[in-house]
């Protein structure tokens, strides 16, 4: 009897379970009061995680984890439910397709994608939650909250990239053998 197909399926399920566990752990850290706080900002750990997953796995996996991260984030924010899920899904699919057809999977490209997704998400959040409503002092939101949050997230993206690369290489290597 050949058990290699069942074993490969178990390894694949384990890999995706590890990614899901990381998503929930990073979401918990991201929402923990006072964790790695600078000014009024905390890093958004789920963004570099799902961007890295989209870089190392196929576009379907990136889309699913983008949606999951977005829904978790929607539960945390006062935005329209599904807003972040839609933005993150589109960004993760775009990153995955760009990696497949255009750019290599490297740390500089990861930092570029993290910055791009943060700029898109932060810009849309600012537009729909502050600018359209004419919130007084909205420039302070950029200075005290969004820019430090982007910087912290970019820094956190470096070890997260290497962690996802390690998981992907270990499991994808074992799936090929």
N, CA and C atoms as a LAMMPS dump frame, in Angstrom:
ITEM: TIMESTEP
0
ITEM: NUMBER OF ATOMS
531
ITEM: BOX BOUNDS ff ff ff
-5.0000000000000000e+02 5.0000000000000000e+02
-5.0000000000000000e+02 5.0000000000000000e+02
-5.0000000000000000e+02 5.0000000000000000e+02
ITEM: ATOMS id mol type element x y z
1 1 1 N 0.834 -1.196 0
2 1 2 C 0 0 0
3 1 3 C 0.872 1.249 0
4 2 1 N 0.448 2.225 -0.789
5 2 2 C 1.194 3.472 -0.886
6 2 3 C 0.524 4.528 0.001
7 3 1 N 1.251 4.928 1.05
8 3 2 C 0.724 5.927 1.983
9 3 3 C 1.259 7.329 1.688
10 4 1 N 2.024 7.475 0.606
11 4 2 C 2.664 8.768 0.343
12 4 3 C 1.652 9.87 0.056
13 5 1 N 0.546 9.542 -0.616
14 5 2 C -0.458 10.58 -0.91
15 5 3 C -1.141 11.044 0.367
16 6 1 N -1.487 10.127 1.246
17 6 2 C -2.11 10.507 2.521
18 6 3 C -1.149 11.274 3.392
19 7 1 N 0.108 10.878 3.378
20 7 2 C 1.122 11.568 4.166
21 7 3 C 1.356 12.983 3.635
22 8 1 N 1.384 13.133 2.308
23 8 2 C 1.552 14.46 1.716
24 8 3 C 0.363 15.349 2.054
25 9 1 N -0.824 14.764 2.054
26 9 2 C -2.019 15.548 2.397
27 9 3 C -1.966 15.988 3.858
28 10 1 N -1.522 15.103 4.743
29 10 2 C -1.398 15.464 6.165
30 10 3 C -0.386 16.584 6.354
31 11 1 N 0.732 16.522 5.643
32 11 2 C 1.742 17.589 5.746
33 11 3 C 1.183 18.913 5.222
34 12 1 N 0.418 18.843 4.153
35 12 2 C -0.187 20.062 3.61
36 12 3 C -1.183 20.656 4.596
37 13 1 N -2.004 19.82 5.182
38 13 2 C -2.972 20.287 6.182
39 13 3 C -2.243 20.874 7.382
40 14 1 N -1.157 20.236 7.804
41 14 2 C -0.384 20.734 8.938
42 14 3 C 0.214 22.108 8.631
43 15 1 N 0.726 22.279 7.413
44 15 2 C 1.3 23.573 7.02
45 15 3 C 0.242 24.674 7.115
46 16 1 N -0.947 24.422 6.561
47 16 2 C -1.997 25.44 6.589
48 16 3 C -2.513 25.659 8.011
49 17 1 N -2.509 24.627 8.828
50 17 2 C -2.901 24.782 10.239
51 17 3 C -1.896 25.656 10.979
52 18 1 N -0.62 25.488 10.673
53 18 2 C 0.405 26.34 11.3
54 18 3 C 0.206 27.788 10.878
55 19 1 N -0.061 28.006 9.597
56 19 2 C -0.331 29.373 9.133
57 19 3 C -1.546 29.96 9.855
58 20 1 N -2.595 29.169 10.013
59 20 2 C -3.804 29.652 10.703
60 20 3 C -3.502 29.966 12.164
61 21 1 N -2.731 29.11 12.813
62 21 2 C -2.354 29.353 14.21
63 21 3 C -1.547 30.648 14.314
64 22 1 N -0.607 30.839 13.411
65 22 2 C 0.171 32.079 13.407
66 22 3 C -0.728 33.299 13.205
67 23 1 N -1.705 33.179 12.322
68 23 2 C -2.624 34.288 12.087
69 23 3 C -3.348 34.675 13.379
70 24 1 N -3.846 33.693 14.106
71 24 2 C -4.578 33.999 15.341
72 24 3 C -3.65 34.5 16.444
73 25 1 N -2.438 33.965 16.514
74 25 2 C -1.469 34.446 17.515
75 25 3 C -1.075 35.88 17.203
76 26 1 N -0.765 36.163 15.937
77 26 2 C -0.373 37.52 15.568
78 26 3 C -1.528 38.498 15.733
79 27 1 N -2.74 38.049 15.45
80 27 2 C -3.902 38.912 15.671
81 27 3 C -4.043 39.22 17.169
82 28 1 N -3.852 38.212 17.998
83 28 2 C -3.913 38.43 19.444
84 28 3 C -2.86 39.423 19.918
85 29 1 N -1.646 39.3 19.398
86 29 2 C -0.592 40.245 19.758
87 29 3 C -0.885 41.644 19.217
88 30 1 N -1.42 41.691 18.023
89 30 2 C -1.746 42.963 17.373
90 30 3 C -2.81 43.725 18.142
91 31 1 N -3.72 43.015 18.782
92 31 2 C -4.81 43.662 19.5
93 31 3 C -4.567 43.742 21.008
94 32 1 N -3.453 43.192 21.476
95 32 2 C -3.144 43.238 22.909
96 32 3 C -2.816 44.675 23.312
97 33 1 N -3.453 45.179 24.351
98 33 2 C -3.188 46.558 24.769
99 33 3 C -1.738 46.716 25.229
100 34 1 N -1.081 47.72 24.679
101 34 2 C 0.267 48.05 25.116
102 34 3 C 1.375 47.217 24.508
103 35 1 N 1.066 46.224 23.682
104 35 2 C 2.114 45.399 23.083
105 35 3 C 2.879 46.198 22.046
106 36 1 N 4.164 46.383 22.259
107 36 2 C 5.067 47.036 21.317
108 36 3 C 4.473 48.34 20.805
109 37 1 N 4.057 49.201 21.718
110 37 2 C 3.393 50.455 21.379
111 37 3 C 4.419 51.57 21.223
112 38 1 N 4.219 52.38 20.183
113 38 2 C 5.019 53.577 19.953
114 38 3 C 4.051 54.7 19.629
115 39 1 N 4.099 55.774 20.399
116 39 2 C 3.097 56.835 20.345
117 39 3 C 1.725 56.187 20.539
118 40 1 N 0.824 56.322 19.608
119 40 2 C -0.491 55.687 19.737
120 40 3 C -0.627 54.467 18.841
121 41 1 N 0.486 53.97 18.31
122 41 2 C 0.415 52.931 17.289
123 41 3 C 1.018 51.614 17.751
124 42 1 N 0.47 50.549 17.203
125 42 2 C 0.987 49.204 17.374
126 42 3 C 1.153 48.592 15.986
127 43 1 N 2.085 47.656 15.827
128 43 2 C 2.249 47.048 14.497
129 43 3 C 1.049 46.182 14.133
130 44 1 N 0.771 46.137 12.858
131 44 2 C -0.281 45.273 12.325
132 44 3 C 0.392 43.984 11.847
133 45 1 N 0.546 43.036 12.736
134 45 2 C 1.318 41.831 12.452
135 45 3 C 0.661 40.919 11.419
136 46 1 N -0.648 41.031 11.271
137 46 2 C -1.327 40.142 10.328
138 46 3 C -1.033 40.524 8.876
139 47 1 N -0.736 41.79 8.607
140 47 2 C -0.465 42.199 7.228
141 47 3 C 0.808 41.54 6.692
142 48 1 N 1.97 41.668 7.366
143 48 2 C 3.145 40.999 6.812
144 48 3 C 3 39.475 6.77
145 49 1 N 2.214 38.918 7.686
146 49 2 C 2 37.472 7.661
147 49 3 C 1.255 37.053 6.402
148 50 1 N 0.121 37.687 6.13
149 50 2 C -0.658 37.259 4.963
150 50 3 C 0.032 37.642 3.655
151 51 1 N 0.795 38.735 3.652
152 51 2 C 1.56 39.089 2.457
153 51 3 C 2.638 38.038 2.209
154 52 1 N 3.309 37.598 3.255
155 52 2 C 4.337 36.559 3.107
156 52 3 C 3.718 35.237 2.667
157 53 1 N 2.571 34.898 3.211
158 53 2 C 1.878 33.671 2.785
159 53 3 C 1.516 33.783 1.305
160 54 1 N 1.025 34.935 0.894
161 54 2 C 0.68 35.135 -0.518
162 54 3 C 1.919 35.036 -1.408
163 55 1 N 3.075 35.424 -0.886
164 55 2 C 4.299 35.354 -1.676
165 55 3 C 4.787 33.916 -1.851
166 56 1 N 4.652 33.099 -0.81
167 56 2 C 5.224 31.755 -0.844
168 56 3 C 4.235 30.666 -1.23
169 57 1 N 2.97 30.966 -1.172
170 57 2 C 1.95 29.981 -1.524
171 57 3 C 1.17 30.494 -2.729
172 58 1 N 0.237 29.726 -3.203
173 58 2 C -0.524 30.116 -4.386
174 58 3 C -1.544 31.2 -4.065
175 59 1 N -2.142 31.747 -5.117
176 59 2 C -3.046 32.894 -4.946
177 59 3 C -4.311 32.559 -4.171
178 60 1 N -4.775 31.318 -4.24
179 60 2 C -5.971 30.935 -3.483
180 60 3 C -5.685 30.984 -1.984
181 61 1 N -4.551 30.43 -1.59
182 61 2 C -4.164 30.48 -0.174
183 61 3 C -3.987 31.908 0.299
184 62 1 N -3.369 32.744 -0.538
185 62 2 C -3.209 34.151 -0.185
186 62 3 C -4.547 34.851 -0.036
187 63 1 N -5.473 34.558 -0.948
188 63 2 C -6.798 35.185 -0.879
189 63 3 C -7.539 34.764 0.385
190 64 1 N -7.501 33.473 0.699
191 64 2 C -8.207 32.967 1.884
192 64 3 C -7.645 33.599 3.152
193 65 1 N -6.316 33.649 3.256
194 65 2 C -5.724 34.235 4.461
195 65 3 C -5.892 35.749 4.485
196 66 1 N -5.93 36.394 3.33
197 66 2 C -6.232 37.822 3.287
198 66 3 C -7.635 38.104 3.803
199 67 1 N -8.586 37.282 3.385
200 67 2 C -9.972 37.436 3.851
201 67 3 C -10.064 37.191 5.354
202 68 1 N -9.424 36.117 5.828
203 68 2 C -9.46 35.811 7.268
204 68 3 C -8.862 36.952 8.085
205 69 1 N -7.681 37.424 7.667
206 69 2 C -7.041 38.525 8.397
207 69 3 C -7.902 39.776 8.346
208 70 1 N -8.498 40.041 7.186
209 70 2 C -9.355 41.213 7.053
210 70 3 C -10.591 41.141 7.943
211 71 1 N -11.22 39.958 8.011
212 71 2 C -12.388 39.814 8.889
213 71 3 C -12.005 39.962 10.361
214 72 1 N -10.862 39.402 10.747
215 72 2 C -10.402 39.59 12.125
216 72 3 C -10.186 41.072 12.41
217 73 1 N -9.587 41.742 11.474
218 73 2 C -9.314 43.162 11.618
219 73 3 C -10.606 43.97 11.627
220 74 1 N -11.586 43.559 10.817
221 74 2 C -12.882 44.245 10.797
222 74 3 C -13.581 44.159 12.15
223 75 1 N -13.396 43.057 12.848
224 75 2 C -14.009 42.921 14.177
225 75 3 C -13.386 43.889 15.172
226 76 1 N -12.159 44.296 14.91
227 76 2 C -11.425 45.179 15.814
228 76 3 C -11.721 46.65 15.544
229 77 1 N -11.978 47.017 14.296
230 77 2 C -12.126 48.42 13.925
231 77 3 C -13.589 48.83 13.804
232 78 1 N -13.774 50.139 13.74
233 78 2 C -15.117 50.701 13.578
234 78 3 C -15.414 50.994 12.115
235 79 1 N -15.023 50.095 11.235
236 79 2 C -15.297 50.287 9.814
237 79 3 C -16.438 49.375 9.396
238 80 1 N -16.871 49.542 8.195
239 80 2 C -17.897 48.681 7.628
240 80 3 C -17.362 47.253 7.61
241 81 1 N -18.121 46.308 8.154
242 81 2 C -17.649 44.924 8.23
243 81 3 C -17.451 44.377 6.821
244 82 1 N -16.276 43.893 6.557
245 82 2 C -15.916 43.372 5.253
246 82 3 C -14.983 44.297 4.488
247 83 1 N -14.85 45.537 4.952
248 83 2 C -13.978 46.507 4.285
249 83 3 C -12.542 46.001 4.221
250 84 1 N -11.969 45.669 5.367
251 84 2 C -10.585 45.195 5.404
252 84 3 C -10.444 43.831 4.742
253 85 1 N -11.451 42.993 4.85
254 85 2 C -11.397 41.671 4.216
255 85 3 C -11.299 41.823 2.701
256 86 1 N -12.077 42.719 2.136
257 86 2 C -12.039 42.942 0.693
258 86 3 C -10.699 43.534 0.258
259 87 1 N -10.22 44.521 0.996
260 87 2 C -8.94 45.154 0.669
261 87 3 C -7.804 44.131 0.763
262 88 1 N -7.777 43.358 1.851
263 88 2 C -6.694 42.393 2.049
264 88 3 C -6.756 41.26 1.029
265 89 1 N -7.946 40.811 0.678
266 89 2 C -8.061 39.757 -0.334
267 89 3 C -7.498 40.245 -1.667
268 90 1 N -7.897 41.425 -2.088
269 90 2 C -7.403 41.977 -3.361
270 90 3 C -5.888 42.164 -3.326
271 91 1 N -5.376 42.662 -2.217
272 91 2 C -3.933 42.885 -2.102
273 91 3 C -3.161 41.567 -2.115
274 92 1 N -3.652 40.568 -1.389
275 92 2 C -2.946 39.28 -1.338
276 92 3 C -2.962 38.571 -2.693
277 93 1 N -4.073 38.599 -3.378
278 93 2 C -4.129 37.993 -4.714
279 93 3 C -3.193 38.743 -5.657
280 94 1 N -3.173 40.062 -5.579
281 94 2 C -2.277 40.849 -6.425
282 94 3 C -0.819 40.523 -6.153
283 95 1 N -0.456 40.435 -4.879
284 95 2 C 0.924 40.096 -4.513
285 95 3 C 1.285 38.719 -5.036
286 96 1 N 0.407 37.769 -4.841
287 96 2 C 0.677 36.406 -5.297
288 96 3 C 0.871 36.353 -6.814
289 97 1 N 0.032 37.042 -7.548
290 97 2 C 0.157 37.058 -9.01
291 97 3 C 1.409 37.808 -9.466
292 98 1 N 1.756 38.891 -8.773
293 98 2 C 2.986 39.602 -9.111
294 98 3 C 4.216 38.728 -8.865
295 99 1 N 4.198 37.961 -7.779
296 99 2 C 5.31 37.048 -7.492
297 99 3 C 5.382 35.966 -8.556
298 100 1 N 4.238 35.458 -8.973
299 100 2 C 4.221 34.391 -9.985
300 100 3 C 4.74 34.87 -11.335
301 101 1 N 4.421 36.095 -11.724
302 101 2 C 4.69 36.532 -13.083
303 101 3 C 5.711 37.659 -13.238
304 102 1 N 6.074 38.344 -12.16
305 102 2 C 6.877 39.543 -12.355
306 102 3 C 8.098 39.654 -11.455
307 103 1 N 7.911 39.555 -10.156
308 103 2 C 8.996 39.837 -9.219
309 103 3 C 9.44 38.581 -8.488
310 104 1 N 10.702 38.557 -8.063
311 104 2 C 11.182 37.399 -7.301
312 104 3 C 10.695 37.453 -5.854
313 105 1 N 10.756 36.314 -5.199
314 105 2 C 10.378 36.226 -3.79
315 105 3 C 11.62 36.522 -2.955
316 106 1 N 11.804 37.792 -2.613
317 106 2 C 12.961 38.227 -1.831
318 106 3 C 12.494 39.144 -0.705
319 107 1 N 13.382 39.393 0.244
320 107 2 C 13.042 40.313 1.329
321 107 3 C 12.743 41.725 0.81
322 108 1 N 13.556 42.292 -0.11
323 108 2 C 13.194 43.628 -0.618
324 108 3 C 11.818 43.667 -1.288
325 109 1 N 11.467 42.618 -2.036
326 109 2 C 10.129 42.628 -2.639
327 109 3 C 9.061 42.492 -1.567
328 110 1 N 9.342 41.735 -0.508
329 110 2 C 8.396 41.627 0.605
330 110 3 C 8.185 42.983 1.267
331 111 1 N 9.267 43.7 1.505
332 111 2 C 9.143 45.03 2.111
333 111 3 C 8.387 45.98 1.187
334 112 1 N 8.63 45.886 -0.106
335 112 2 C 7.891 46.706 -1.067
336 112 3 C 6.396 46.397 -1.013
337 113 1 N 6.054 45.107 -1
338 113 2 C 4.64 44.726 -0.954
339 113 3 C 4.003 45.133 0.37
340 114 1 N 4.719 44.937 1.475
341 114 2 C 4.176 45.354 2.773
342 114 3 C 3.909 46.848 2.787
343 115 1 N 4.869 47.629 2.291
344 115 2 C 4.672 49.083 2.247
345 115 3 C 3.487 49.449 1.357
346 116 1 N 3.404 48.812 0.197
347 116 2 C 2.311 49.116 -0.736
348 116 3 C 0.946 48.794 -0.128
349 117 1 N 0.834 47.624 0.491
350 117 2 C -0.442 47.226 1.099
351 117 3 C -0.775 48.14 2.277
352 118 1 N 0.226 48.478 3.087
353 118 2 C -0.014 49.392 4.205
354 118 3 C -0.458 50.763 3.704
355 119 1 N 0.165 51.24 2.639
356 119 2 C -0.212 52.549 2.088
357 119 3 C -1.633 52.511 1.545
358 120 1 N -1.976 51.439 0.847
359 120 2 C -3.336 51.317 0.303
360 120 3 C -4.356 51.232 1.43
361 121 1 N -4.119 50.336 2.379
362 121 2 C -5.076 50.134 3.46
363 121 3 C -5.182 51.375 4.337
364 122 1 N -4.035 51.952 4.717
365 122 2 C -4.055 53.147 5.573
366 122 3 C -4.695 54.323 4.852
367 123 1 N -4.39 54.456 3.556
368 123 2 C -4.992 55.542 2.781
369 123 3 C -6.502 55.415 2.69
370 124 1 N -6.977 54.2 2.418
371 124 2 C -8.43 53.987 2.348
372 124 3 C -9.086 54.176 3.717
373 125 1 N -8.437 53.677 4.764
374 125 2 C -8.962 53.848 6.126
375 125 3 C -9.057 55.344 6.463
376 126 1 N -7.991 56.084 6.169
377 126 2 C -7.985 57.514 6.447
378 126 3 C -9.072 58.234 5.648
379 127 1 N -9.178 57.879 4.382
380 127 2 C -10.167 58.515 3.519
381 127 3 C -11.586 58.287 4.028
382 128 1 N -11.931 57.023 4.287
383 128 2 C -13.313 56.704 4.646
384 128 3 C -13.652 56.975 6.108
385 129 1 N -12.655 56.988 6.989
386 129 2 C -12.962 57.19 8.413
387 129 3 C -12.672 58.595 8.92
388 130 1 N -11.851 59.349 8.193
389 130 2 C -11.496 60.683 8.68
390 130 3 C -11.738 61.777 7.643
391 131 1 N -11.17 61.623 6.469
392 131 2 C -11.202 62.707 5.481
393 131 3 C -12.616 63.015 4.998
394 132 1 N -13.397 61.988 4.681
395 132 2 C -14.759 62.233 4.197
396 132 3 C -15.642 62.898 5.24
397 133 1 N -15.336 62.701 6.505
398 133 2 C -16.139 63.266 7.577
399 133 3 C -15.604 64.61 8.048
400 134 1 N -14.445 65.018 7.524
401 134 2 C -13.862 66.298 7.925
402 134 3 C -13.492 66.335 9.39
403 135 1 N -12.961 65.257 9.885
404 135 2 C -12.593 65.147 11.298
405 135 3 C -11.552 66.21 11.65
406 136 1 N -11.787 66.98 12.703
407 136 2 C -10.791 67.983 13.114
408 136 3 C -9.491 67.292 13.549
409 137 1 N -8.37 67.871 13.173
410 137 2 C -7.071 67.332 13.56
411 137 3 C -6.703 66.056 12.834
412 138 1 N -7.249 65.86 11.642
413 138 2 C -6.997 64.593 10.954
414 138 3 C -5.546 64.442 10.522
415 139 1 N -4.802 65.529 10.37
416 139 2 C -3.383 65.395 10.035
417 139 3 C -2.616 64.745 11.184
418 140 1 N -3.095 64.95 12.403
419 140 2 C -2.461 64.307 13.556
420 140 3 C -2.656 62.796 13.551
421 141 1 N -3.719 62.331 12.908
422 141 2 C -3.939 60.884 12.783
423 141 3 C -2.797 60.271 11.985
424 142 1 N -2.392 60.944 10.898
425 142 2 C -1.268 60.45 10.094
426 142 3 C 0.019 60.484 10.895
427 143 1 N 0.276 61.583 11.571
428 143 2 C 1.555 61.771 12.258
429 143 3 C 1.668 60.895 13.501
430 144 1 N 0.628 60.854 14.311
431 144 2 C 0.701 60.136 15.593
432 144 3 C 0.28 58.686 15.533
433 145 1 N -0.429 58.287 14.494
434 145 2 C -0.972 56.939 14.479
435 145 3 C -0.579 56.14 13.231
436 146 1 N -0.967 56.604 12.045
437 146 2 C -0.792 55.795 10.844
438 146 3 C 0.67 55.638 10.426
439 147 1 N 1.459 56.714 10.434
440 147 2 C 2.866 56.595 10.043
441 147 3 C 3.674 55.733 11.027
442 148 1 N 3.539 55.948 12.353
443 148 2 C 4.254 55.039 13.259
444 148 3 C 3.785 53.587 13.121
445 149 1 N 2.499 53.387 12.892
446 149 2 C 1.973 52.039 12.698
447 149 3 C 2.591 51.388 11.455
448 150 1 N 2.723 52.153 10.392
449 150 2 C 3.345 51.626 9.176
450 150 3 C 4.811 51.266 9.426
451 151 1 N 5.53 52.118 10.124
452 151 2 C 6.94 51.85 10.425
453 151 3 C 7.121 50.606 11.28
454 152 1 N 6.317 50.477 12.325
455 152 2 C 6.397 49.296 13.19
456 152 3 C 6.036 48.027 12.422
457 153 1 N 5.05 48.118 11.563
458 153 2 C 4.638 46.955 10.775
459 153 3 C 5.731 46.553 9.794
460 154 1 N 6.389 47.529 9.191
461 154 2 C 7.488 47.221 8.268
462 154 3 C 8.626 46.515 9.002
463 155 1 N 8.958 46.983 10.195
464 155 2 C 10.011 46.326 10.983
465 155 3 C 9.62 44.9 11.356
466 156 1 N 8.378 44.718 11.758
467 156 2 C 7.904 43.386 12.134
468 156 3 C 7.835 42.462 10.926
469 157 1 N 7.717 43.03 9.728
470 157 2 C 7.62 42.229 8.514
471 157 3 C 8.879 41.452 8.187
472 158 1 N 10.028 41.909 8.667
473 158 2 C 11.293 41.237 8.344
474 158 3 C 11.359 39.843 8.974
475 159 1 N 11.207 39.701 10.3
476 159 2 C 11.246 38.331 10.846
477 159 3 C 10.062 37.471 10.406
478 160 1 N 8.916 38.098 10.169
479 160 2 C 7.745 37.338 9.724
480 160 3 C 7.998 36.752 8.337
481 161 1 N 8.633 37.508 7.456
482 161 2 C 8.983 37.008 6.122
483 161 3 C 9.851 35.757 6.242
484 162 1 N 10.879 35.828 7.085
485 162 2 C 11.782 34.687 7.236
486 162 3 C 11.087 33.489 7.886
487 163 1 N 10.166 33.732 8.795
488 163 2 C 9.414 32.645 9.423
489 163 3 C 8.543 31.924 8.398
490 164 1 N 7.809 32.67 7.59
491 164 2 C 6.945 32.061 6.57
492 164 3 C 7.797 31.36 5.513
493 165 1 N 8.921 31.948 5.153
494 165 2 C 9.819 31.299 4.184
495 165 3 C 10.319 29.96 4.719
496 166 1 N 10.66 29.92 6.002
497 166 2 C 11.113 28.677 6.627
498 166 3 C 10.008 27.622 6.618
499 167 1 N 8.82 27.996 7.031
500 167 2 C 7.687 27.056 7.055
501 167 3 C 7.391 26.554 5.646
502 168 1 N 7.329 27.463 4.7
503 168 2 C 7.017 27.081 3.328
504 168 3 C 8.081 26.152 2.753
505 169 1 N 9.343 26.476 2.985
506 169 2 C 10.404 25.637 2.416
507 169 3 C 10.428 24.26 3.053
508 170 1 N 10.21 24.172 4.34
509 170 2 C 10.213 22.864 5.019
510 170 3 C 9.048 21.999 4.544
511 171 1 N 7.882 22.568 4.495
512 171 2 C 6.71 21.77 4.116
513 171 3 C 6.644 21.51 2.617
514 172 1 N 6.984 22.492 1.804
515 172 2 C 6.944 22.264 0.362
516 172 3 C 8.033 21.298 -0.075
517 173 1 N 9.175 21.308 0.61
518 173 2 C 10.241 20.348 0.331
519 173 3 C 9.785 18.941 0.673
520 174 1 N 9.128 18.799 1.824
521 174 2 C 8.654 17.484 2.229
522 174 3 C 7.482 17.014 1.369
523 175 1 N 6.717 17.961 0.82
524 175 2 C 5.615 17.568 -0.057
525 175 3 C 6.114 17.069 -1.407
526 176 1 N 7.262 17.579 -1.863
527 176 2 C 7.821 17.145 -3.139
528 176 3 C 8.477 15.772 -3.052
529 177 1 N 9.001 15.42 -1.875
530 177 2 C 9.704 14.142 -1.766
531 177 3 C 8.782 12.966 -1.58
